[in-house]
């Protein structure tokens, strides 16, 4: 199984937004600009829910399920005018819809513990005298996740071994979620590093800083395998296979439209001269396709939040992490 460690919460619609006298602009980069000169302090600008009644609200839950008695960290990425005039409120509810707890986060970031008797929760962005908010996202992560502000994170070395082969696994950045593979499913796959990206755009993984980090990790091994878990992470695996010597790439059968891959190639070309990585039929050159039959019950259990993970996990469970030639 994969373990959830972070989720990126966007402001996707105005269904739960304070609209009286408000101007709300949704930009293509997922940024939202909210303006209201007359809104009273203390009111909720927008609210996100972990549980909804679709017939009543006409929208689905936007928040992930949380584990009871586990500590989490919230990070608000937003700018307000005047500065410092928005904050977050968490409401926790029991099975009878009774409010059982409340937490306020006023310094952009803060830690809270999910109550043992909580059944669902809400997060609200509150007005503290603001006239305009430029909202990017809220990051909800386990409190143990290092560097909360980082868009790309690397795991510690997993299944450490004296063998001279390393494995770098790119998690698929789907649904703005970050999931981490459990050590147990890696099988015989040794010396593993898992790269997580909190954005959907995998060109973040192709930044100069990330390239430098991967090059440094790869220098410790005679051979390095790069693994993709979906269409975007597949490109990352294929790119680094070409970028480094003595490297292999293993990918799923999933592909993006050619135009999207061309966008990735343009992004990566800014840091490294890269040949065309696409075949005539839109596949990735030099990448081996690993078995990707997914156990349906396992996929249903993980849910869409961990959509990419079961593909690799199913393969590793069947092969024990052994790579066939």
PAZAPA-4460 file (N, C-alpha, C; in steps of 0.05 Angstrom, whole numbers, plus 32768, in hexadecimal, padded with zeros to 4 digits):
% residues 325
    n_x    n_y    n_z   ca_x   ca_y   ca_z    c_x    c_y    c_z   seq   type   mol
   8011   7FE8   8000   8000   8000   8000   8011   8019   8000     1      X     A
   8006   802F   7FF5   8013   8049   7FF7   8007   8058   800F     2      X     A
   8017   806A   8019   800E   807A   8030   800B   8097   8027     3      X     A
   7FF4   80A3   802D   7FEF   80BE   8026   8001   80D0   8038     4      X     A
   800F   80E4   802D   801F   80F6   803D   8018   8113   8038     5      X     A
   800C   811A   8021   8005   8136   801C   7FF0   8138   8007     6      X     A
   7FE1   814E   8009   7FCC   8154   7FF5   7FCC   8172   7FF0     7      X     A
   7FC9   8179   7FD7   7FC7   8195   7FCF   7FAA   819C   7FCA     8      X     A
   7FA0   81AF   7FD8   7F84   81B6   7FD7   7F81   81D1   7FC7     9      X     A
   7F73   81CF   7FB1   7F6E   81E7   7FA0   7F52   81F2   7FA5    10      X     A
   7F4E   820A   7F9D   7F34   8217   7F9E   7F28   8213   7F82    11      X     A
   7F18   81FE   7F7F   7F10   81F5   7F64   7EF7   8202   7F5A    12      X     A
   7EE5   820C   7F6B   7ECC   8218   7F61   7EC2   822C   7F76    13      X     A
   7EAD   823A   7F6F   7EA1   824D   7F81   7E89   8242   7F90    14      X     A
   7E86   8227   7F90   7E6F   821B   7F9C   7E6E   8220   7FBB    15      X     A
   7E85   8223   7FC8   7E85   8228   7FE5   7E94   8242   7FEB    16      X     A
   7E90   8256   7FD9   7E9E   8270   7FDC   7E8A   8286   7FE3    17      X     A
   7E93   8299   7FF3   7E83   82B0   7FFB   7E81   82C2   7FE2    18      X     A
   7E69   82C4   7FD6   7E66   82D2   7FBD   7E59   82ED   7FBE    19      X     A
   7E4D   82F4   7FD5   7E3F   830E   7FD7   7E52   8325   7FD5    20      X     A
   7E51   8333   7FBF   7E63   834A   7FBA   7E7F   8342   7FB3    21      X     A
   7E84   8328   7FAC   7E9F   831E   7FA7   7EA5   831C   7F89    22      X     A
   7EBE   8320   7F83   7EC8   831A   7F68   7EDB   8302   7F6B    23      X     A
   7ED6   82EC   7F5C   7EE6   82D4   7F5E   7EF0   82CD   7F42    24      X     A
   7F0B   82CC   7F3F   7F17   82C5   7F25   7F27   82AC   7F27    25      X     A
   7F20   8298   7F18   7F2F   827E   7F17   7F42   827F   7EFF    26      X     A
   7F5C   827D   7F05   7F70   827F   7EF0   7F78   8263   7EE6    27      X     A
   7F85   8262   7ECF   7F8C   8248   7EC3   7FA1   8239   7ED3    28      X     A
   7FB1   8248   7EE2   7FC6   823B   7EF2   7FBC   8231   7F0E    29      X     A
   7FA1   8230   7F10   7F93   8226   7F29   7F94   823C   7F3F    30      X     A
   7F9E   8253   7F39   7F9D   8269   7F4C   7F82   8277   7F4C    31      X     A
   7F79   8280   7F63   7F5F   828E   7F66   7F64   82A9   7F72    32      X     A
   7F57   82BE   7F66   7F58   82D9   7F71   7F3C   82E0   7F7B    33      X     A
   7F3A   82E5   7F95   7F21   82ED   7FA2   7F23   830A   7FAB    34      X     A
   7F0E   8319   7FA4   7F0D   8335   7FAD   7EF2   833C   7FB9    35      X     A
   7EF3   834A   7FD0   7EDA   8353   7FDC   7EE2   8368   7FF1    36      X     A
   7EDB   8381   7FEC   7EE2   8397   7FFD   7ECF   839A   8015    37      X     A
   7EB8   838D   8014   7EA3   8392   8028   7E9E   837A   803A    38      X     A
   7EAC   8364   8036   7EA7   834B   8045   7EAF   834F   8062    39      X     A
   7E9E   8346   8074   7EA4   8349   8091   7EB9   8335   809A    40      X     A
   7ECB   833E   80AC   7EDF   832B   80B7   7ED2   8314   80C6    41      X     A
   7EDF   82FD   80C5   7ED5   82E6   80D3   7EC5   82D3   80C1    42      X     A
   7EBC   82DD   80AA   7EAC   82CC   8098   7EBF   82BA   8088    43      X     A
   7EB4   82A3   807F   7EC4   8290   806E   7EC4   8299   8051    44      X     A
   7EDC   829D   8046   7EDE   82A4   802A   7ED8   828B   8018    45      X     A
   7EE3   8275   8020   7EDE   825B   8012   7EE1   8244   8026    46      X     A
   7ED2   822F   8022   7ED3   8218   8033   7ED7   81FE   8023    47      X     A
   7EE8   81EC   802E   7EED   81D2   8022   7EE2   81BC   8035    48      X     A
   7ED7   81A7   802A   7ECA   8192   803A   7ED6   8177   8034    49      X     A
   7ED7   8166   8049   7EDF   814A   8046   7EC6   8138   8042    50      X     A
   7EAE   8143   8046   7E95   8134   8043   7E80   8148   803A    51      X     A
   7E71   8140   8025   7E5B   8150   801B   7E43   813F   8014    52      X     A
   7E2D   814C   8013   7E15   8140   8007   7E12   814B   7FEB    53      X     A
   7E17   813B   7FD7   7E18   8145   7FBC   7DFD   8151   7FB3    54      X     A
   7DE7   8144   7FBC   7DCC   814E   7FB4   7DC7   8169   7FBF    55      X     A
   7DD2   816F   7FD7   7DCE   8189   7FE4   7DE2   819E   7FDB    56      X     A
   7DFC   8196   7FD9   7E11   81A9   7FD4   7E19   81AB   7FB6    57      X     A
   7E14   8195   7FA7   7E1B   8194   7F8B   7E39   8196   7F86    58      X     A
   7E49   818C   7F99   7E66   8188   7F94   7E70   8172   7FA6    59      X     A
   7E86   8166   7F9E   7E92   814F   7FAC   7EA6   8159   7FC1    60      X     A
   7EAD   8147   7FD4   7EC1   814F   7FE8   7EDB   8156   7FDB    61      X     A
   7EE9   816A   7FE7   7F02   8174   7FDC   7F1A   816D   7FEE    62      X     A
   7F14   8162   8006   7F29   815C   8019   7F2D   813E   801D    63      X     A
   7F46   8136   8022   7F4C   8119   8026   7F42   810F   8041    64      X     A
   7F3F   80F5   8044   7F3A   80E9   805E   7F53   80EA   806E    65      X     A
   7F50   80EF   8088   7F67   80F0   809A   7F66   80DA   80AF    66      X     A
   7F7D   80D3   80BA   7F7F   80BE   80CE   7F7B   80CA   80EA    67      X     A
   7F6C   80BC   80FA   7F67   80C6   8115   7F80   80C7   8126    68      X     A
   7F82   80DB   8136   7F99   80DF   8149   7FB4   80E2   813B    69      X     A
   7FB4   80EA   8121   7FCC   80EF   8112   7FCF   810D   810F    70      X     A
   7FE8   8117   8111   7FED   8134   810F   7FF2   813B   80F2    71      X     A
   7FE7   8151   80E9   7FE9   815B   80CE   7FF2   8178   80CF    72      X     A
   7FFD   8181   80B8   8006   819D   80B5   7FF7   81A9   809E    73      X     A
   7FED   81C1   80A2   7FE1   81D1   808C   7FF3   81E8   8085    74      X     A
   7FF5   81ED   806B   8004   8204   8060   7FF3   8213   804D    75      X     A
   7FEE   822C   8052   7FDE   823D   8040   7FF0   824C   802D    76      X     A
   7FEC   8248   8013   7FFB   8257   7FFF   7FE7   826B   7FF3    77      X     A
   7FE8   8283   7FFE   7FD6   8299   7FF6   7FE1   82B4   7FFE    78      X     A
   7FDA   82C8   7FEF   7FE2   82E3   7FF6   7FC9   82F4   7FF9    79      X     A
   7FC8   8304   800F   7FB1   8314   8014   7FB8   8332   8015    80      X     A
   7FA5   8342   800F   7FA7   835F   8011   7F91   836A   8023    81      X     A
   7F98   8377   803A   7FB3   837A   8045   7FC0   835F   804D    82      X     A
   7FDA   8360   8051   7FE9   8348   8057   7FE0   833C   8072    83      X     A
   7FDE   8322   8073   7FD8   8314   808C   7FBB   8316   8095    84      X     A
   7FA8   8319   8082   7F8C   831D   8089   7F7B   8305   8081    85      X     A
   7F87   82EE   807E   7F77   82D5   807A   7F84   82BF   808C    86      X     A
   7F73   82AC   8095   7F7D   8296   80A5   7F6B   827E   80A0    87      X     A
   7F73   8267   80AB   7F65   824E   80A7   7F57   8245   80C0    88      X     A
   7F3F   8239   80BD   7F31   822C   80D3   7F2A   8210   80CC    89      X     A
   7F2F   81FD   80DD   7F27   81E1   80DA   7F11   81DB   80EE    90      X     A
   7EFB   81D0   80E4   7EE5   81C7   80F4   7EE4   81A8   80F2    91      X     A
   7EE2   819B   8109   7EE0   817E   810A   7EC4   8176   8114    92      X     A
   7EB8   8162   8107   7E9C   815B   810E   7E9B   813D   8115    93      X     A
   7E89   8136   8127   7E84   811A   812E   7E6F   810E   811C    94      X     A
   7E68   80F5   8122   7E55   80E6   8112   7E39   80F3   8111    95      X     A
   7E32   8102   8125   7E18   810F   8126   7E18   812B   811B    96      X     A
   7E2E   8132   810D   7E32   814D   8102   7E36   8162   8117    97      X     A
   7E3D   815B   812F   7E42   816E   8144   7E5F   8177   8142    98      X     A
   7E64   8191   8145   7E7F   819C   8145   7E8D   8193   815E    99      X     A
   7EA4   8184   815B   7EB2   8179   8172   7ECE   8186   8176   100      X     A
   7ED6   8197   8164   7EF0   81A3   8167   7EF5   81B8   8151   101      X     A
   7F07   81CB   8158   7F0D   81E1   8145   7F2A   81E9   8149   102      X     A
   7F37   81EE   8132   7F53   81F8   8133   7F56   8210   8120   103      X     A
   7F64   8224   8129   7F69   823C   8119   7F87   823D   8112   104      X     A
   7F8D   8242   80F9   7FA9   8245   80F0   7FAD   8261   80E4   105      X     A
   7FBC   8272   80F2   7FBD   828E   80EA   7FD9   8296   80E0   106      X     A
   7FEC   8284   80DF   8007   828B   80D6   800F   827C   80BC   107      X     A
   7FFC   8278   80AA   8001   826A   8091   8004   824C   8094   108      X     A
   8011   8244   80AA   8015   8227   80AE   8011   8220   80CB   109      X     A
   8008   8208   80D0   8004   81FF   80EB   7FFE   81E1   80EC   110      X     A
   8001   81D5   8103   7FFD   81B8   8107   7FE4   81B3   8117   111      X     A
   7FD5   819E   8110   7FBE   8196   811F   7FBC   8178   8121   112      X     A
   7FAD   816E   8134   7FA9   8151   8136   7F8C   814B   8130   113      X     A
   7F88   8137   811F   7F6C   8130   8117   7F60   8120   812F   114      X     A
   7F49   812A   813A   7F3D   811E   8152   7F35   8101   814E   115      X     A
   7F37   80F2   8163   7F31   80D6   8162   7F13   80D1   815C   116      X     A
   7F02   80E2   8165   7EE5   80DE   8160   7EDA   80EF   8149   117      X     A
   7EEC   80FA   8138   7EE3   810A   8121   7ED9   80F7   810B   118      X     A
   7EC4   8100   80FE   7EB8   80F1   80E8   7EBE   80FE   80CD   119      X     A
   7EBF   8119   80CD   7EC6   8128   80B6   7ECF   8144   80BF   120      X     A
   7EDA   8154   80AC   7EE5   816E   80B3   7EE1   8181   809C   121      X     A
   7EE5   819B   80A2   7EE4   81B0   808E   7EFC   81C3   8092   122      X     A
   7F05   81CF   807C   7F19   81E4   807E   7F0D   81FD   8071   123      X     A
   7F0F   8214   8080   7F04   822D   8075   7F1A   8242   8074   124      X     A
   7F1A   8252   805F   7F2C   8269   805D   7F1C   8281   8067   125      X     A
   7F25   828D   807D   7F16   82A2   808A   7F21   82BE   8084   126      X     A
   7F0F   82D1   8083   7F15   82ED   807F   7F1C   82FA   809A   127      X     A
   7F33   8307   809B   7F3B   8315   80B3   7F40   8333   80AC   128      X     A
   7F2F   833D   809A   7F31   8359   8091   7F3E   835C   8076   129      X     A
   7F3F   8347   8066   7F4C   8348   804C   7F39   8354   8037   130      X     A
   7F45   8360   8022   7F35   836A   800C   7F3A   8359   7FF3   131      X     A
   7F51   834B   7FF2   7F57   833B   7FDB   7F69   8323   7FE3   132      X     A
   7F64   830C   7FD8   7F74   82F4   7FDD   7F7C   82E8   7FC3   133      X     A
   7F96   82E3   7FBF   7FA0   82D3   7FA9   7FA7   82B8   7FB4   134      X     A
   7F97   82A4   7FAD   7F99   8289   7FB9   7FA6   8276   7FA6   135      X     A
   7FBB   8267   7FAF   7FC7   8252   7F9F   7FBE   8237   7FA8   136      X     A
   7FC3   822F   7FC1   7FBA   8215   7FCA   7FBE   8213   7FE8   137      X     A
   7FB2   81FF   7FF4   7FB8   81F7   800F   7FC5   81DB   800E   138      X     A
   7FDB   81D8   801C   7FE9   81BF   801D   7FE3   81B1   8038   139      X     A
   7FD8   8199   8037   7FD1   818A   804E   7FE3   8171   804F   140      X     A
   7FF5   816F   8063   8009   815A   8063   800C   814F   807F   141      X     A
   8016   8137   8081   801D   812C   809B   8032   813E   80A7   142      X     A
   8031   8142   80C1   8044   8155   80CE   8061   814C   80CC   143      X     A
   8066   8132   80C6   8081   8128   80C4   808D   812E   80A9   144      X     A
   807D   8136   8095   8088   813C   807B   809B   8153   807C   145      X     A
   80B4   814E   8073   80C9   8163   8074   80C4   8178   805E   146      X     A
   80CE   8190   8063   80CD   81A6   8050   80B1   81A9   8044   147      X     A
   809F   81B3   8054   8083   81B6   804B   8080   81C8   8033   148      X     A
   8093   81DA   802F   8091   81ED   8019   809B   81E2   7FFE   149      X     A
   80A7   81CB   7FFE   80B3   81C0   7FE6   809E   81B5   7FD3   150      X     A
   80A1   81BB   7FB9   8090   81AF   7FA5   8098   8193   7F9E   151      X     A
   80B1   818D   7FA1   80BC   8172   7F9B   80CA   8168   7FB3   152      X     A
   80C4   814F   7FBB   80D1   8143   7FD3   80DD   8128   7FCC   153      X     A
   80F3   8121   7FD9   8101   8108   7FD6   80FF   80F8   7FF0   154      X     A
   80F9   80DE   7FED   80F9   80CD   8005   8116   80C7   800D   155      X     A
   8119   80BC   8025   8133   80B2   802D   8137   8098   801D   156      X     A
   8150   808E   801E   8156   8075   800F   8147   805E   801C   157      X     A
   8137   804F   800C   8127   8039   8016   8133   801F   800C   158      X     A
   8130   800A   801D   813B   7FEF   8016   8159   7FF1   800F   159      X     A
   8167   7FFE   8020   8184   8002   801C   8192   7FE8   8019   160      X     A
   81A5   7FE6   8005   81B3   7FCE   8000   81CF   7FD4   7FF5   161      X     A
   81E0   7FC0   7FF7   81FC   7FC4   7FED   81FD   7FC1   7FCF   162      X     A
   81E7   7FB9   7FC1   81E8   7FB6   7FA4   81ED   7FD0   7F97   163      X     A
   81F7   7FCF   7F7E   8200   7FE8   7F70   81EB   7FF3   7F5E   164      X     A
   81D1   7FEC   7F62   81BB   7FF6   7F52   81A9   8006   7F64   165      X     A
   81A1   801E   7F5A   818E   802F   7F68   8174   8031   7F59   166      X     A
   815E   8038   7F67   8144   803B   7F5A   8138   8055   7F63   167      X     A
   8130   8066   7F50   8122   807F   7F56   8106   807D   7F4A   168      X     A
   80F2   807F   7F5C   80D6   807C   7F54   80C8   8097   7F55   169      X     A
   80BD   809F   7F3E   80AE   80B8   7F3C   8091   80B2   7F42   170      X     A
   8086   80BD   7F57   806A   80BA   7F5D   805A   80CB   7F48   171      X     A
   8044   80C0   7F3F   8033   80CF   7F2C   8024   80E5   7F3A   172      X     A
   8028   80FF   7F32   801B   8115   7F3F   7FFE   8118   7F37   173      X     A
   7FED   8106   7F41   7FD0   8107   7F39   7FC0   8112   7F50   174      X     A
   7FAA   8120   7F48   7F97   812A   7F5C   7FA4   813B   7F72   175      X     A
   7FBB   8148   7F6B   7FC8   8159   7F7F   7FCF   814B   7F99   176      X     A
   7FD5   8131   7F97   7FDB   8122   7FAF   7FF7   8118   7FAE   177      X     A
   8002   8113   7FC6   801C   8107   7FC8   8019   80ED   7FD8   178      X     A
   8021   80D7   7FCC   801F   80BD   7FDA   803B   80B0   7FDB   179      X     A
   8040   80A2   7FEF   805B   8095   7FF3   8058   8077   7FF5   180      X     A
   8067   8069   7FE5   8067   804C   7FE5   8071   8040   8000   181      X     A
   8063   802C   8009   806C   801E   8021   8085   800E   801A   182      X     A
   8098   800D   802C   80B1   7FFD   8027   80AA   7FE0   8020   183      X     A
   8095   7FD5   802C   808F   7FB9   8029   8089   7FB1   800C   184      X     A
   807D   7FC4   7FFD   8076   7FBD   7FE1   808D   7FBF   7FCE   185      X     A
   80A4   7FC9   7FD7   80BA   7FCC   7FC5   80C8   7FB2   7FBF   186      X     A
   80C3   7F9D   7FD0   80CF   7F83   7FCB   80ED   7F83   7FC9   187      X     A
   80F7   7F78   7FB3   8114   7F76   7FAF   811F   7F90   7FA1   188      X     A
   810F   7FA4   7F9E   8118   7FBD   7F92   8127   7FCC   7FA7   189      X     A
   8142   7FCD   7FA4   8153   7FD8   7FB9   815C   7FF4   7FB2   190      X     A
   8166   8002   7FC7   8171   801D   7FC5   815D   802F   7FB6   191      X     A
   8145   8032   7FC2   8130   8041   7FB5   812E   805E   7FC0   192      X     A
   8128   8070   7FAE   8122   808B   7FB5   8108   8093   7FA7   193      X     A
   80F5   809E   7FB6   80DB   80A5   7FAB   80D9   80C3   7FA8   194      X     A
   80D2   80CC   7F90   80D0   80E9   7F8B   80B3   80F0   7F89   195      X     A
   80AA   8102   7F99   808F   810C   7F9A   808D   8128   7F8F   196      X     A
   8078   812E   7F80   8074   8148   7F75   8057   8150   7F7D   197      X     A
   8054   8168   7F8A   8039   816F   7F93   8029   817D   7F7D   198      X     A
   8034   8182   7F66   8026   818E   7F50   8020   817A   7F3B   199      X     A
   800C   817F   7F2A   8006   816D   7F14   801B   816F   7EFE   200      X     A
   8027   8187   7EFB   803A   818B   7EE6   8055   817E   7EED   201      X     A
   805C   8169   7EDE   8075   815B   7EE5   808D   816A   7EDC   202      X     A
   808A   8181   7ECE   80A2   8190   7EC7   80AF   819B   7EE0   203      X     A
   80A0   819C   7EF7   80AD   81A4   7F10   80C3   8190   7F18   204      X     A
   80BF   8177   7F11   80D3   8162   7F16   80EC   8167   7F05   205      X     A
   80E8   8175   7EEF   80FE   8179   7EDC   810D   8194   7EE1   206      X     A
   810C   819E   7EFA   8119   81B7   7F00   8137   81B1   7F04   207      X     A
   8147   81C7   7F03   8164   81C4   7F06   816B   81B8   7F21   208      X     A
   815D   81C1   7F36   8163   81B7   7F51   815E   8199   7F54   209      X     A
   8148   8190   7F48   8141   8174   7F49   8154   8163   7F39   210      X     A
   815C   816D   7F21   816F   815F   7F11   818A   815C   7F1F   211      X     A
   8192   8171   7F2E   81AB   816F   7F3D   81A9   815A   7F53   212      X     A
   8192   8159   7F60   818E   8146   7F76   818F   812A   7F6B   213      X     A
   8181   8125   7F55   8180   810A   7F49   819C   8101   7F3F   214      X     A
   81AA   8114   7F33   81C5   810E   7F2A   81D7   8106   7F41   215      X     A
   81D4   8113   7F57   81E4   810D   7F6F   81DD   80F2   7F7A   216      X     A
   81C3   80EB   7F7C   81BB   80D1   7F85   81C5   80BB   7F73   217      X     A
   81C3   80BF   7F59   81CB   80AB   7F45   81E9   80A5   7F46   218      X     A
   81F9   80B9   7F4E   8216   80B6   7F4E   821F   80A0   7F62   219      X     A
   820D   8099   7F74   8215   8084   7F88   8212   8068   7F7E   220      X     A
   8207   8064   7F65   8202   804A   7F5B   820E   8046   7F3F   221      X     A
   8214   802D   7F38   821E   8027   7F1D   8207   8028   7F09   222      X     A
   81EF   8022   7F12   81D8   8023   7F00   81C0   802D   7F0F   223      X     A
   81AF   803C   7F01   8197   8047   7F0E   817F   8041   7EFD   224      X     A
   8169   8039   7F0A   8150   8034   7EFD   813C   804B   7F05   225      X     A
   812F   8056   7EF0   811A   806A   7EF5   80FF   805E   7EF0   226      X     A
   80EC   8062   7F02   80D2   8056   7F00   80BC   806C   7EFE   227      X     A
   80AA   8069   7EEA   8093   807A   7EE9   807B   806B   7EF2   228      X     A
   8066   8079   7EFB   804E   806C   7F05   8035   8076   7EF7   229      X     A
   8039   8086   7EE2   8022   8090   7ED3   802D   80A1   7EBC   230      X     A
   801C   80AE   7EAD   8024   80BB   7E95   8038   80D2   7E99   231      X     A
   8035   80E2   7EAE   8048   80F8   7EB3   8062   80EE   7EBE   232      X     A
   8061   80DD   7ED3   8079   80D2   7EDF   8088   80C0   7ECB   233      X     A
   807A   80B4   7EB8   8088   80A4   7EA4   809B   80B6   7E94   234      X     A
   8093   80CE   7E8E   80A5   80E0   7E7F   80BE   80E6   7E8F   235      X     A
   80BA   80EB   7EA9   80D1   80F0   7EBB   80E5   80D9   7EBA   236      X     A
   80DB   80C0   7EBC   80EC   80A9   7EBB   80FB   80A7   7EA1   237      X     A
   80ED   80AC   7E8A   80FA   80AB   7E70   810E   80C1   7E6C   238      X     A
   8108   80D8   7E77   811B   80EF   7E74   8135   80E9   7E83   239      X     A
   8133   80E0   7E9C   814B   80DC   7EAB   815B   80C3   7EA1   240      X     A
   814E   80B1   7E94   815C   809B   7E87   816E   80A6   7E71   241      X     A
   8165   80BA   7E63   8176   80C7   7E4E   818A   80DA   7E5A   242      X     A
   8183   80E6   7E70   8194   80FB   7E7C   81AD   80EF   7E89   243      X     A
   81AB   80D7   7E94   81C1   80CA   7EA2   81CA   80B1   7E94   244      X     A
   81E4   80AB   7E97   81EF   8093   7E8B   81E9   807B   7E9E   245      X     A
   81E9   8063   7E92   81E5   804B   7EA2   81CA   804C   7EB1   246      X     A
   81B5   8054   7EA3   819B   8056   7EAF   8186   8048   7E9E   247      X     A
   8171   803E   7EAB   815A   8032   7E9E   8140   803F   7EA7   248      X     A
   812C   803D   7E96   8112   8049   7E9D   80FC   8034   7E9B   249      X     A
   80EB   8032   7EAF   80D5   8020   7EAF   80BB   8030   7EB2   250      X     A
   80A8   802C   7EA0   8090   803C   7EA0   8077   802B   7E9D   251      X     A
   8060   8037   7EA1   8046   802A   7E9C   803E   802F   7E7F   252      X     A
   8028   8024   7E77   801F   8027   7E5C   8010   8041   7E58   253      X     A
   800B   8050   7E6D   7FFB   8069   7E6B   800C   807F   7E5E   254      X     A
   8000   808E   7E4D   800E   80A4   7E3F   7FFC   80BD   7E40   255      X     A
   800A   80D4   7E3E   7FFC   80EE   7E3B   7FF9   80F5   7E1E   256      X     A
   7FE8   8108   7E17   7FE7   8112   7DFB   8003   811C   7DF3   257      X     A
   8009   8119   7DDA   8024   8121   7DD0   802A   813E   7DD7   258      X     A
   8016   814F   7DD6   801A   816C   7DDC   8024   8170   7DF8   259      X     A
   801A   8160   7E0B   8023   8162   7E27   8040   8159   7E2A   260      X     A
   8048   8144   7E1C   8064   813A   7E1D   8076   814F   7E10   261      X     A
   806D   815C   7DFB   807D   8170   7DEE   8082   8188   7E01   262      X     A
   806E   818E   7E12   8071   81A3   7E26   8087   819A   7E3A   263      X     A
   8087   8181   7E43   809B   8178   7E55   80B7   8179   7E48   264      X     A
   80B9   8172   7E2F   80D3   8173   7E21   80DD   818F   7E1F   265      X     A
   80CB   81A2   7E1A   80D3   81BE   7E19   80DE   81C8   7E35   266      X     A
   80D0   81BE   7E4A   80D9   81C6   7E65   80F4   81BA   7E6C   267      X     A
   80F8   81A0   7E65   8111   8193   7E6C   8128   819D   7E5A   268      X     A
   8122   81A6   7E42   8137   81B0   7E30   8144   81C9   7E3A   269      X     A
   8136   81D8   7E4C   8142   81F0   7E58   815A   81E9   7E6A   270      X     A
   815A   81D1   7E75   8170   81C9   7E87   8183   81B5   7E7A   271      X     A
   817A   81A6   7E67   818A   8191   7E5B   8181   818C   7E3E   272      X     A
   8194   818B   7E2C   818E   8185   7E11   8184   8169   7E0E   273      X     A
   816B   8166   7E07   815E   814C   7E06   8154   8146   7DEA   274      X     A
   815A   812E   7DE1   8150   8125   7DC7   8132   8120   7DCA   275      X     A
   8124   811E   7DB3   8108   8118   7DB3   8103   80FD   7DC1   276      X     A
   80F4   80FD   7DD7   80F0   80E4   7DE6   80D7   80D5   7DDD   277      X     A
   80CA   80DE   7DC8   80B1   80D2   7DC0   80B4   80C2   7DA6   278      X     A
   80A8   80AA   7DA5   80A7   809A   7D8D   8090   80A6   7D7B   279      X     A
   808E   809C   7D63   8079   80A6   7D51   805D   80A1   7D5B   280      X     A
   8059   808D   7D6C   803E   8087   7D77   803A   8094   7D93   281      X     A
   804C   80A6   7D9B   8048   80B5   7DB4   8053   80A7   7DCC   282      X     A
   8062   8091   7DC9   806E   8083   7DE0   8089   808F   7DE7   283      X     A
   8093   8087   7DFF   80AC   8092   7E08   80C3   8080   7E00   284      X     A
   80D7   808C   7DF3   80EE   807D   7DE9   80FF   8073   7E00   285      X     A
   8109   805A   7DFC   811D   804F   7E0F   8112   8046   7E29   286      X     A
   80F7   8047   7E2D   80EB   803F   7E46   80DE   8024   7E44   287      X     A
   80E2   8013   7E58   80D6   7FF8   7E58   80BC   7FF9   7E67   288      X     A
   80A8   7FEC   7E5C   808E   7FEB   7E69   808D   7FD3   7E7C   289      X     A
   8087   7FD9   7E95   8084   7FC3   7EA9   8067   7FBB   7EAA   290      X     A
   8062   7FA2   7EB4   8047   7F98   7EB6   8036   7FAA   7EC7   291      X     A
   801F   7FB1   7EBD   800F   7FC5   7ECB   7FF2   7FBC   7ECF   292      X     A
   7FED   7FA3   7ED2   7FD2   7F9A   7ED9   7FCC   7FA0   7EF6   293      X     A
   7FB6   7FAE   7EFA   7FB0   7FB8   7F15   7F9B   7FA7   7F22   294      X     A
   7F9F   7F9F   7F3B   7F8B   7F91   7F4A   7F75   7FA4   7F51   295      X     A
   7F5D   7F9E   7F47   7F47   7FB1   7F49   7F3F   7FB6   7F66   296      X     A
   7F3F   7FA2   7F77   7F38   7FA6   7F93   7F4C   7FB8   7FA1   297      X     A
   7F66   7FB4   7F9A   7F7B   7FC5   7FA6   7F77   7FE2   7F9D   298      X     A
   7F71   7FE6   7F83   7F6D   8001   7F79   7F55   800E   7F86   299      X     A
   7F3F   7FFF   7F8A   7F28   800A   7F97   7F2E   8012   7FB4   300      X     A
   7F3F   8002   7FC1   7F46   8007   7FDD   7F56   8021   7FDF   301      X     A
   7F6A   8024   7FCD   7F7B   803B   7FCE   7F6B   8054   7FC6   302      X     A
   7F58   8051   7FB4   7F48   8068   7FAB   7F58   8079   7F97   303      X     A
   7F4B   808D   7F8B   7F58   809D   7F76   7F6F   80AE   7F81   304      X     A
   7F70   80B2   7F9B   7F86   80C2   7FA6   7FA1   80B6   7FA0   305      X     A
   7FA3   809B   7FA0   7FBC   808D   7F9C   7FBB   807E   7F81   306      X     A
   7FAF   808B   7F6D   7FA9   807E   7F54   7FC1   8071   7F46   307      X     A
   7FD8   807E   7F47   7FEF   8072   7F39   7FFD   805C   7F48   308      X     A
   7FFB   805C   7F63   800B   804A   7F73   8005   802D   7F6F   309      X     A
   7FEC   8023   7F6C   7FE7   8006   7F6A   7FF4   7FFA   7F52   310      X     A
   7FF9   8009   7F3C   8005   7FFD   7F24   8021   7FF3   7F2A   311      X     A
   8031   8004   7F37   804C   7FFB   7F3E   804B   7FE7   7F54   312      X     A
   803A   7FEB   7F68   8039   7FD9   7F7E   8030   7FBD   7F75   313      X     A
   801E   7FBB   7F63   8014   7FA1   7F59   802B   7F93   7F4A   314      X     A
   803A   7FA2   7F3B   8050   7F97   7F2C   8066   7F8C   7F3F   315      X     A
   806D   7F9D   7F53   8082   7F95   7F66   8079   7F7D   7F77   316      X     A
   805F   7F7C   7F7D   8054   7F66   7F8D   8057   7F4B   7F7E   317      X     A
   8053   7F4D   7F64   8054   7F34   7F53   8071   7F2C   7F4D   318      X     A
   8082   7F3F   7F4B   809E   7F38   7F43   80B2   7F39   7F5A   319      X     A
   80AA   7F43   7F71   80BC   7F47   7F87   80D1   7F5C   7F82   320      X     A
   80CC   7F6D   7F6F   80DF   7F82   7F68   80F4   7F7A   7F55   321      X     A
   80F2   7F61   7F4A   8106   7F58   7F37   8100   7F64   7F1C   322      X     A
   8115   7F6D   7F0E   8112   7F7A   7EF4   811A   7F66   7EDF   323      X     A
   8107   7F60   7ECD   810C   7F4D   7EB7   811A   7F5B   7EA0   324      X     A
   812B   7F4D   7E93   813A   7F59   7E7D   8128   7F5C   7E64   325      X     A
***
